[in-house]
Amino acid sequence: MLSATSPAAAVSFLSQNEVFSSSNPFPILTNSVKYPFSTFSKNYSLSSSSSQRPFSSTVKVSVSDGTETIKDEEGISQTPKEESALNSIEEDNRQTRRSDDWKAARAYKEKGSIYEGRVEGFNGGGLLVRFYTILGFLPYPLLSPSHACKEPRKSMQEIAKDLVGSLISVKVTQANEEDRKLIFSEKEAMWSKYSGKIKVGQIFDARVGSVEDYGAFVHLLFPDGYYHITGLVHVSEVSWDLVQDVRDILNEGEKIRAKVIQIDRERLRVTLSIKQLEDDPLLETLDKVIPQEGQSGFDSSTASDDVNIEPLPGLASICEELLKEDGITDVKISRQGFEKRVVSPDLQLWLSNAPAVDNQFTLLARAGRQVQEVHLETTLDQEGIKKALQRVLERVP
């Protein structure tokens, strides 16, 4: 440590890392330690003692010959101008470091890097997370679902309180120095870590999150015992049966199984299905509804050319109109059966996914538990039959 009474000795040790004021003959030595994206500055003050002291520890002001001097607790005199200059340098160092930290935040955002930040507090909207000298914000909706799934009976405020003091993996989603806005997302960090473990066709144990009119958000359980990623089960993928309200089938917090049917890695989205855990009962024909020979357990009947089946209400008029369409030469109900569950009380027509064979195409009619298989003799392809059916249904009341 240099002596305050030996300016010549001090000047002889000046280097590029030393800062000094034109109003102060004694240089302020700085020792700068680099760390990623920012700089810590440790200031060493001039003192007759071997220990460091803060610049602002003044205890006495005296006036001599019209010149005001400020003495600190060690008796070193400084004029107000010198004190102001020192404070200004300290403030400049703080501003430089803060600016460097904003640059670091923008770099994290651009590169998509994961940052381990410490939770320092919370409020009604989210967590306060430390990023070097900056305090950023992690909104509750951007938290990983693992916290709520781990302790489902706790409120979000209680969960946030438990997280204070812990480290959390996040990604920077906004870094605006001008608006002083630094926003984090834990969900995006978890996506980067775990989305590579998800494949289309994979089946997960899961827990139902929020339920909306258009579907349900479902949290996927990973082998480590945590729910890291959330997917959407659209209302059309909840059940093979007609679903009027998703809330009639799924409840928040309910444990289910779900199948991954689509992954959009650019938009960070996973599409799930519950109904595809079972085979479509009407995928091709009535073979899964009407038992084959030697099987039992279903209330069913079959018909041949010499046995008439009474059409379902409204089906006869549809068959008559189909015969008026170009390309359709014959319409015949071949067999019927009864399902274990009611799909809809109204008449529904289902196009078979099976391609036409020898100009024969299968159409399924359902009402209540009853199902009838209708054979069309046609030269139309599947798309042509679909358009013909649309025209017919517009004509039939």
C-alpha positions in Angstrom: 0.0 0.0 0.0 1.4 3.4 -1.0 1.8 6.2 1.5 -0.3 9.3 1.3 2.7 11.4 2.1 4.9 10.2 -0.9 3.3 11.4 -4.1 6.5 10.8 -6.1 6.6 7.2 -5.1 3.0 6.8 -6.1 3.5 8.3 -9.5 6.4 5.9 -10.2 4.0 2.9 -10.0 1.3 4.2 -12.4 0.1 1.7 -15.0 -2.8 1.2 -17.4 -4.9 -0.3 -14.6 -4.5 2.8 -12.5 -7.0 5.7 -12.5 -6.3 9.2 -11.2 -7.9 12.6 -11.2 -6.4 15.8 -12.4 -7.5 17.4 -9.2 -5.9 14.7 -7.0 -2.1 14.2 -7.2 -2.5 10.7 -5.7 -3.6 8.0 -8.2 -6.4 5.6 -7.3 -5.1 2.1 -8.0 -7.6 -0.4 -9.3 -7.2 -4.1 -9.6 -9.6 -5.4 -12.3 -10.7 -9.0 -12.3 -12.4 -10.3 -15.4 -15.3 -12.6 -15.4 -17.6 -13.7 -18.2 -19.3 -10.7 -19.9 -18.5 -8.2 -17.1 -15.8 -6.8 -14.8 -15.5 -6.6 -11.1 -13.4 -3.6 -10.0 -11.7 -3.6 -6.6 -10.5 -0.2 -5.5 -7.5 0.2 -3.3 -7.4 3.6 -1.6 -4.3 5.5 -0.6 -3.6 5.3 3.2 -0.9 5.5 5.7 -2.3 2.2 7.1 -1.9 -1.2 5.6 -5.6 -1.9 5.6 -8.2 -0.7 3.1 -10.8 1.9 4.0 -13.9 3.2 2.2 -13.6 6.6 0.5 -16.7 8.0 2.1 -15.9 7.4 5.8 -15.6 11.1 6.8 -16.2 12.1 10.3 -15.0 15.8 10.6 -15.0 19.0 8.6 -12.6 21.8 9.4 -11.8 25.2 7.9 -8.3 26.6 7.7 -7.3 29.8 5.9 -10.6 29.8 4.0 -10.1 26.3 2.6 -12.6 23.6 3.7 -11.1 20.1 4.3 -12.8 16.8 5.1 -11.0 14.3 7.3 -11.9 10.7 7.4 -11.6 8.4 10.4 -7.9 7.9 9.8 -7.2 11.6 9.7 -6.5 11.8 5.9 -7.6 15.2 4.6 -9.7 15.6 1.4 -11.3 18.6 -0.1 -15.0 18.4 -1.1 -13.8 18.6 -4.7 -11.6 15.5 -4.2 -14.3 13.6 -2.4 -16.8 14.4 -5.3 -14.2 13.2 -7.8 -13.8 9.9 -6.0 -17.5 9.4 -5.7 -17.9 10.1 -9.4 -15.3 7.5 -10.3 -17.0 4.9 -8.1 -20.4 5.7 -9.7 -18.7 5.4 -13.2 -17.4 2.0 -12.3 -20.8 0.9 -11.1 -22.4 2.1 -14.3 -19.8 0.4 -16.5 -20.3 -2.9 -14.7 -24.1 -2.6 -15.0 -23.8 -1.8 -18.7 -21.5 -4.9 -19.1 -24.1 -7.0 -17.4 -26.8 -5.9 -19.7 -24.6 -6.8 -22.6 -24.2 -10.2 -21.0 -28.0 -10.6 -20.7 -28.4 -9.8 -24.4 -25.7 -12.3 -25.3 -27.5 -15.0 -23.2 -30.7 -14.2 -25.1 -29.2 -14.3 -28.6 -27.3 -17.6 -27.9 -30.2 -19.2 -26.1 -27.8 -20.1 -23.2 -29.1 -21.4 -19.9 -28.3 -19.3 -16.8 -28.3 -20.5 -13.2 -29.7 -17.6 -11.2 -30.5 -17.2 -7.5 -34.1 -16.5 -6.5 -33.9 -13.4 -4.3 -37.6 -12.7 -3.7 -41.1 -12.8 -5.2 -44.2 -10.7 -5.7 -47.7 -11.2 -6.9 -46.6 -11.9 -10.5 -43.5 -13.9 -10.3 -39.9 -14.5 -8.9 -37.1 -12.0 -8.7 -33.9 -13.6 -10.0 -30.4 -12.2 -9.7 -28.3 -11.8 -12.9 -25.0 -10.5 -11.7 -25.7 -6.9 -10.7 -29.2 -6.9 -12.3 -32.4 -8.1 -10.8 -34.6 -9.9 -13.4 -38.2 -11.2 -13.3 -39.5 -14.7 -13.9 -43.3 -14.6 -14.3 -45.2 -17.5 -12.7 -46.7 -18.7 -16.0 -43.1 -19.3 -17.2 -42.1 -21.5 -14.3 -41.6 -25.2 -15.0 -44.7 -27.2 -14.1 -42.6 -29.4 -11.9 -43.0 -27.1 -8.9 -46.8 -27.1 -8.9 -47.0 -30.9 -9.7 -44.6 -31.7 -6.9 -46.7 -29.9 -4.3 -50.2 -29.6 -5.8 -51.8 -28.5 -2.6 -49.6 -25.4 -2.2 -50.6 -22.0 -3.6 -48.2 -20.3 -6.1 -47.2 -17.8 -3.4 -46.2 -20.6 -1.0 -44.2 -22.3 -3.8 -42.5 -19.0 -4.5 -41.6 -18.5 -0.9 -40.0 -21.9 -0.7 -37.9 -21.1 -3.8 -36.3 -18.0 -2.3 -32.5 -18.5 -1.9 -32.4 -21.5 -4.4 -30.7 -21.6 -7.8 -33.0 -22.0 -10.8 -32.2 -22.7 -14.5 -33.6 -20.1 -16.8 -33.3 -18.6 -20.3 -33.4 -14.9 -21.0 -36.4 -14.0 -23.1 -36.2 -10.2 -22.9 -33.2 -7.9 -22.2 -34.0 -4.3 -22.7 -31.6 -2.0 -20.9 -33.4 1.2 -21.9 -36.6 0.0 -20.2 -34.8 -1.9 -17.5 -36.7 -5.0 -18.4 -35.0 -8.4 -17.9 -37.4 -11.4 -18.2 -36.6 -15.0 -17.7 -38.3 -18.3 -18.6 -37.7 -21.6 -16.8 -40.0 -23.4 -19.2 -37.7 -22.6 -22.1 -34.7 -23.8 -20.2 -36.5 -27.1 -19.4 -37.4 -27.4 -23.1 -33.7 -27.2 -24.1 -32.8 -29.8 -21.5 -35.6 -32.4 -22.0 -37.4 -31.9 -25.4 -34.7 -34.1 -27.0 -36.0 -37.0 -25.0 -39.5 -36.8 -26.5 -40.4 -38.8 -29.6 -43.6 -39.0 -31.7 -45.5 -42.1 -30.6 -44.1 -42.1 -27.1 -46.5 -42.6 -24.3 -46.1 -40.7 -21.0 -47.6 -40.7 -17.6 -48.9 -37.2 -17.1 -50.9 -34.8 -15.0 -53.7 -32.5 -16.2 -53.0 -28.8 -15.8 -55.4 -26.1 -16.8 -58.5 -27.2 -18.8 -59.8 -24.8 -21.5 -62.7 -24.9 -24.0 -60.3 -26.0 -26.8 -58.5 -28.7 -24.9 -56.3 -29.4 -21.8 -52.7 -28.6 -21.0 -51.0 -31.8 -19.8 -47.6 -32.0 -17.9 -45.4 -34.9 -18.9 -43.6 -37.0 -16.2 -40.0 -37.8 -16.9 -37.9 -40.7 -15.5 -36.3 -38.4 -12.9 -39.7 -38.1 -11.3 -40.4 -34.4 -12.4 -42.9 -32.9 -14.8 -40.6 -30.8 -17.1 -42.6 -30.2 -20.2 -46.2 -29.3 -21.0 -48.2 -30.4 -24.0 -51.7 -29.8 -25.3 -54.5 -32.3 -25.8 -56.9 -30.7 -28.2 -60.6 -31.3 -27.7 -60.6 -33.5 -30.8 -57.9 -35.8 -29.3 -59.6 -36.3 -25.9 -61.9 -39.2 -26.9 -63.3 -41.1 -29.9 -66.7 -40.1 -28.5 -68.2 -36.7 -29.2 -66.9 -34.2 -26.6 -69.0 -31.2 -25.9 -67.0 -29.9 -22.9 -63.5 -31.1 -22.1 -64.3 -30.4 -18.4 -66.8 -33.3 -18.5 -63.9 -35.7 -19.0 -60.7 -34.2 -17.6 -60.1 -32.5 -14.3 -57.2 -30.3 -13.2 -54.6 -32.4 -11.2 -55.9 -35.7 -12.6 -53.3 -38.3 -13.5 -53.6 -39.7 -17.0 -51.6 -41.2 -19.8 -51.0 -39.4 -23.1 -49.4 -40.2 -26.5 -47.1 -37.7 -28.3 -48.5 -37.2 -31.8 -46.6 -34.1 -32.9 -43.6 -32.1 -31.9 -43.0 -28.5 -33.1 -39.4 -27.8 -32.0 -39.3 -24.3 -33.5 -42.4 -23.2 -31.6 -41.6 -25.3 -28.5 -44.9 -27.2 -28.7 -46.0 -30.8 -28.1 -49.3 -32.1 -29.3 -50.8 -35.0 -27.3 -53.6 -37.4 -27.7 -55.6 -39.5 -25.1 -58.0 -41.1 -27.6 -55.1 -42.6 -29.6 -54.2 -44.8 -26.7 -57.1 -46.9 -28.0 -57.7 -48.1 -31.6 -60.3 -46.2 -33.5 -63.4 -48.4 -33.3 -64.5 -47.2 -36.7 -61.1 -47.2 -38.4 -62.1 -49.4 -41.3 -65.2 -51.6 -40.9 -67.4 -53.0 -38.2 -65.0 -55.9 -37.6 -64.2 -54.5 -34.1 -67.8 -53.9 -33.3 -69.3 -57.1 -34.7 -67.6 -60.3 -33.5 -66.1 -62.8 -35.9 -67.2 -66.4 -35.9 -66.4 -68.2 -32.6 -66.4 -64.9 -30.6 -69.1 -63.8 -28.1 -69.9 -61.1 -25.7 -71.5 -58.6 -28.1 -75.1 -58.2 -29.0 -74.9 -58.3 -32.7 -76.5 -59.5 -35.9 -75.5 -60.0 -39.5 -77.4 -59.9 -42.7 -77.1 -61.4 -46.1 -78.8 -60.6 -49.4 -82.0 -62.4 -48.3 -82.3 -60.8 -44.9 -83.5 -57.2 -44.7 -82.1 -54.8 -42.0 -84.2 -51.8 -41.1 -82.2 -48.7 -41.7 -81.5 -46.3 -38.9 -83.9 -43.3 -38.7 -83.0 -41.0 -41.6 -80.6 -43.4 -43.3 -83.0 -44.7 -45.9 -83.5 -41.3 -47.5 -79.8 -40.7 -47.5 -79.3 -44.0 -49.4 -81.9 -43.0 -51.9 -80.2 -39.7 -52.6 -76.8 -41.3 -52.9 -78.1 -43.4 -55.8 -78.9 -40.2 -57.6 -75.2 -39.1 -57.5 -73.0 -39.8 -60.6 -70.6 -42.6 -60.1 -72.6 -44.4 -57.4 -74.5 -47.5 -58.8 -75.6 -49.3 -55.7 -76.1 -48.7 -52.0 -76.7 -51.6 -49.6 -76.8 -52.1 -45.8 -74.7 -55.2 -45.3 -74.7 -55.8 -41.5 -75.2 -54.1 -38.2 -74.1 -54.3 -34.6 -74.4 -52.7 -31.2 -71.6 -50.9 -29.3 -70.9 -50.9 -25.6 -71.2 -47.2 -25.4 -73.4 -44.4 -26.9 -71.4 -42.1 -29.2 -74.3 -39.8 -30.2 -78.1 -40.0 -30.1 -78.2 -38.5 -33.6 -77.4 -40.2 -36.8 -73.7 -39.9 -37.8 -72.0 -41.0 -41.0 -68.4 -42.0 -41.0 -66.2 -42.5 -44.1 -64.0 -45.5 -43.9 -60.2 -45.0 -44.1 -59.9 -48.1 -46.1 -59.6 -47.5 -49.9 -62.2 -48.8 -52.3 -61.7 -52.4 -53.4 -63.4 -53.7 -56.6 -65.4 -50.5 -56.7 -66.7 -51.2 -53.2 -66.5 -48.5 -50.5 -67.6 -48.8 -46.9 -69.7 -46.2 -45.1 -70.6 -46.4 -41.4 -73.8 -45.1 -39.9 -74.2 -44.7 -36.1 -77.0 -43.7 -33.8 -77.0 -44.4 -30.1 -75.4 -47.8 -29.6 -76.5 -49.1 -33.0 -74.0 -49.2 -36.0 -74.8 -50.2 -39.6 -72.3 -50.9 -42.3 -73.3 -49.5 -45.7 -71.6 -50.7 -48.9 -71.4 -48.4 -51.9 -70.7 -49.6 -55.4 -68.9 -46.7 -57.0 -66.2 -45.5 -59.4 -65.5 -42.5 -57.2 -62.4 -42.2 -55.0 -62.6 -41.3 -51.3 -62.6 -37.6 -52.0 -65.3 -37.9 -54.6 -67.5 -39.9 -52.2 -67.0 -37.3 -49.5 -68.2 -34.5 -51.9 -71.2 -36.7 -52.9 -72.1 -37.2 -49.3 -71.9 -33.4 -48.6 -74.3 -32.7 -51.5 -76.7 -35.4 -50.3 -76.7 -34.1 -46.7 -77.5 -30.6 -48.0 -80.6 -32.0 -49.8 -81.8 -34.3 -47.0 -83.6 -32.4 -44.2 
